[in-house]
């Protein structure tokens, strides 16, 4: 358990101790006093964390062995699971010696020895001349010349994010060329490509042809003094199981599709925990909530807000009379103390006894607006039979596409049902004179007939305004693989790790997107053409 002062924790944020407190009076004495209370061995191990280069050292260590913290734990957990599965299958088959658990290094050795590395290496998807890394001018020229626009935008964003990380880590003389080089290095070479779900198929193929004789051969080679370093192992010593093995694996790799389980269960919270007050005004209906004053005029790192943000915060007070009074007191305080920043001046005014014995500890602010004549699909009101209370829904469950006839022509419209709607005894009525075309949930597979490349996508996110986000089904999601995914699909905008956005149900019709499913054996089942 760690005990710390709340104000010190807010000031520190995600900075190192030196970055957060080195300009505080008595910082050196406080640091030395803290280290003196520890035993000498622990104090010696923690001293570097209080140095001025602690952030740079952490960034350098993370760049050198980025996955050294995760991989050992992952390999340990995988080894334990393999032993448990080995014991269970041995009991099920009643053959204690008939089940063998292979080692991850063994499959890597076989994959390298037999050259089972399908597809281009991630780094090869972005050919970069050596001159582009010479200086910042050459790097900028290379980035400006990238095409098509979705690819150029993704690479530019990744490089700028890397450059910002170098700046936060206080790396000296870091420029655009350095950020570009680190971005290319993060893509990886021609080893196992974990961004593609089909790497599990490669591992399964290696395990399927692993025999006891092959394991004994590798054990003999290791016992003879040879190393298991994959780069130094003589490939000629390991023959493939049959001559056409590599060609068959590559053929199957090109045609295999992952079978993804869709999220057909309506689990999760039905609505957010925050309860808003509902107030009707002549211009609109507003949602209000109570917030501490410290959170109004300070940012997430407990730093004062810029001066141009203060008027907007005050205008967001739910009471116009309170806002007018607060502005008058703030103007009077700033006239008497012009050296105080506007955000700190606003906090001082809020803590003035004129607002009560302890000042203004909290205030009611406007948290949202909506048209009283139209129903907001993301808002649940009345809440618990209280017409003056409202909550926001949590998560959309179903994206429905309905077909209507407009002047004799088909037009597709959408209807998004939230998890809250799905639990009601009477769901919202469908559109009049409409035919249901398809019903999609998160994780469902769809077939998109693109001119080139893979055509199987998965539904990643749906929005109540009709937007539908799709992600390539063969690729894993996440910020770590977003750049590789965009390099694999350079002609469509994947919006970072969000996915390709279809703006409306009518866009689904124009793109000729159809629902599909994938069996456990990887066979696709396309739905009938819904046009």
ZIQUI-V381459 format. One record per pair of residues at least 12 apart in sequence whose C-alpha atoms are under 8 Angstrom apart, sorted by sequence separation. I is the first residue (numbers start at 0). J is the second residue. If there is no record, write none. Layout:
I:J ; I:J
//
This chain:
34:46 ; 142:154 ; 162:174 ; 275:287 ; 276:288 ; 313:325 ; 332:344 ; 378:390 ; 379:391 ; 400:412 ; 401:413 ; 444:456 ; 445:457 ; 457:469 ; 458:470 ; 513:525 ; 514:526 ; 85:98 ; 142:155 ; 162:175 ; 165:178 ; 275:288 ; 296:309 ; 313:326 ; 378:391 ; 379:392 ; 400:413 ; 401:414 ; 444:457 ; 445:458 ; 456:469 ; 457:470 ; 471:484 ; 482:495 ; 513:526 ; 85:99 ; 274:288 ; 377:391 ; 378:392 ; 399:413 ; 400:414 ; 443:457 ; 444:458 ; 456:470 ; 457:471 ; 481:495 ; 513:527 ; 85:100 ; 162:177 ; 329:344 ; 377:392 ; 398:413 ; 399:414 ; 414:429 ; 442:457 ; 443:458 ; 456:471 ; 457:472 ; 481:496 ; 513:528 ; 159:175 ; 162:178 ; 296:312 ; 329:345 ; 332:348 ; 398:414 ; 399:415 ; 441:457 ; 442:458 ; 455:471 ; 456:472 ; 480:496 ; 513:529 ; 158:175 ; 161:178 ; 295:312 ; 398:415 ; 399:416 ; 441:458 ; 442:459 ; 454:471 ; 455:472 ; 456:473 ; 478:495 ; 82:100 ; 161:179 ; 397:415 ; 398:416 ; 440:458 ; 441:459 ; 453:471 ; 455:473 ; 478:496 ; 30:49 ; 81:100 ; 159:178 ; 329:348 ; 396:415 ; 397:416 ; 439:458 ; 441:460 ; 477:496 ; 158:178 ; 161:181 ; 328:348 ; 395:415 ; 396:416 ; 397:417 ; 441:461 ; 476:496 ; 158:179 ; 161:182 ; 395:416 ; 396:417 ; 395:417 ; 396:418 ; 508:530 ; 325:348 ; 394:417 ; 395:418 ; 470:493 ; 158:182 ; 325:349 ; 393:417 ; 394:418 ; 157:182 ; 392:417 ; 393:418 ; 396:421 ; 392:418 ; 393:419 ; 392:419 ; 470:497 ; 444:472 ; 470:498 ; 401:430 ; 403:432 ; 404:433 ; 468:497 ; 469:498 ; 470:499 ; 287:317 ; 403:433 ; 468:498 ; 469:499 ; 402:433 ; 403:434 ; 468:499 ; 469:500 ; 16:48 ; 17:49 ; 208:240 ; 309:341 ; 401:433 ; 402:434 ; 468:500 ; 469:501 ; 15:48 ; 16:49 ; 17:50 ; 18:51 ; 309:342 ; 401:434 ; 402:435 ; 467:500 ; 468:501 ; 15:49 ; 17:51 ; 306:340 ; 401:435 ; 402:436 ; 466:500 ; 467:501 ; 306:341 ; 400:435 ; 401:436 ; 466:501 ; 467:502 ; 17:53 ; 139:175 ; 305:341 ; 306:342 ; 399:435 ; 400:436 ; 401:437 ; 452:488 ; 466:502 ; 467:503 ; 138:175 ; 303:340 ; 305:342 ; 399:436 ; 400:437 ; 465:502 ; 466:503 ; 15:53 ; 138:176 ; 304:342 ; 399:437 ; 400:438 ; 459:497 ; 465:503 ; 466:504 ; 15:54 ; 135:174 ; 137:176 ; 303:342 ; 399:438 ; 459:498 ; 464:503 ; 465:504 ; 14:54 ; 135:175 ; 303:343 ; 398:438 ; 399:439 ; 134:175 ; 135:176 ; 138:179 ; 397:438 ; 398:439 ; 134:176 ; 397:439 ; 398:440 ; 133:176 ; 397:440 ; 132:176 ; 204:248 ; 396:440 ; 397:441 ; 131:176 ; 132:177 ; 297:342 ; 318:363 ; 396:441 ; 296:342 ; 316:362 ; 317:363 ; 318:364 ; 415:461 ; 132:179 ; 201:248 ; 296:343 ; 316:363 ; 317:364 ; 415:462 ; 132:180 ; 316:364 ; 317:365 ; 415:463 ; 296:345 ; 315:364 ; 316:365 ; 414:463 ; 296:346 ; 315:365 ; 415:465 ; 201:252 ; 414:465 ; 200:252 ; 413:465 ; 293:346 ; 292:346 ; 197:252 ; 292:349 ; 197:255 ; 197:256 ; 197:257 ; 122:183 ; 196:257 ; 122:184 ; 448:510 ; 398:461 ; 447:510 ; 448:511 ; 122:186 ; 447:511 ; 448:512 ; 121:186 ; 122:187 ; 123:188 ; 447:512 ; 121:187 ; 122:188 ; 395:461 ; 446:512 ; 447:513 ; 120:187 ; 121:188 ; 122:189 ; 292:359 ; 395:462 ; 445:512 ; 446:513 ; 120:188 ; 121:189 ; 292:360 ; 395:463 ; 445:513 ; 446:514 ; 120:189 ; 291:360 ; 292:361 ; 445:514 ; 446:515 ; 119:189 ; 120:190 ; 291:361 ; 292:362 ; 444:514 ; 445:515 ; 121:192 ; 290:361 ; 291:362 ; 443:514 ; 444:515 ; 445:516 ; 120:192 ; 289:361 ; 290:362 ; 443:515 ; 444:516 ; 116:189 ; 289:362 ; 290:363 ; 443:516 ; 444:517 ; 116:190 ; 289:363 ; 290:364 ; 116:191 ; 288:363 ; 289:364 ; 287:363 ; 288:364 ; 287:364 ; 288:365 ; 437:514 ; 287:365 ; 288:366 ; 286:365 ; 287:366 ; 446:525 ; 285:365 ; 286:366 ; 287:367 ; 285:366 ; 286:367 ; 285:367 ; 286:368 ; 285:368 ; 284:368 ; 285:369 ; 283:368 ; 284:369 ; 115:201 ; 283:369 ; 284:370 ; 377:463 ; 283:370 ; 284:371 ; 376:463 ; 283:371 ; 413:503 ; 275:366 ; 412:503 ; 413:504 ; 412:504 ; 411:504 ; 412:505 ; 436:529 ; 411:505 ; 110:205 ; 410:505 ; 106:202 ; 109:205 ; 411:508 ; 106:205 ; 106:206 ; 286:389 ; 400:504 ; 101:206 ; 58:165 ; 277:386 ; 278:387 ; 58:168 ; 277:387 ; 57:168 ; 276:387 ; 277:388 ; 276:388 ; 277:389 ; 54:167 ; 55:168 ; 275:388 ; 276:389 ; 54:168 ; 55:169 ; 274:388 ; 275:389 ; 54:169 ; 55:170 ; 274:389 ; 275:390 ; 274:390 ; 52:169 ; 273:390 ; 111:229 ; 272:390 ; 273:391 ; 108:227 ; 271:390 ; 270:390 ; 271:391 ; 108:229 ; 113:234 ; 270:391 ; 271:392 ; 107:229 ; 112:234 ; 270:392 ; 271:393 ; 112:235 ; 269:392 ; 270:393 ; 113:237 ; 269:393 ; 270:394 ; 112:237 ; 113:238 ; 268:393 ; 269:394 ; 113:239 ; 267:393 ; 268:394 ; 109:237 ; 115:245 ; 114:245 ; 265:396 ; 113:245 ; 117:249 ; 115:248 ; 115:249 ; 117:252 ; 269:418 ; 270:419 ; 268:418 ; 269:419 ; 266:418 ; 265:418 ; 265:421 ; 263:440 ; 262:440 ; 263:441 ; 261:440 ; 262:441 ; 261:441 ; 262:442 ; 261:442 ; 262:443 ; 260:442 ; 261:443 ; 259:442 ; 260:443 ; 259:443 ; 259:444 ; 257:472 ; 256:472 ; 257:473 ; 256:473 ; 259:517 ; 258:517 ; 257:517 ; 258:518 ; 256:517 ; 258:519 ; 258:521 ; 257:521 ; 256:521 ; 255:521 ; 256:522 ; 197:473 ; 196:473 ; 195:473 ; 196:474 ; 195:474 ; 196:475 ; 194:474 ; 195:475 ; 194:475 ; 193:475 ; 194:476 ; 194:480 ; 12:300 ; 11:300 ; 194:483 ; 10:300 ; 9:300 ; 10:301 ; 9:301 ; 10:302 ; 186:483 ; 157:482 ; 154:482 ; 153:482 ; 153:485 ; 150:485 ; 149:485 ; 150:486 ; 150:489 ; 149:489 ; 150:490 ; 149:490 ; 153:494 ; 147:489 ; 148:490 ; 149:491 ; 150:492 ; 153:495 ; 147:490 ; 149:492 ; 149:493 ; 125:486 ; 121:483 ; 124:486 ; 124:487
//
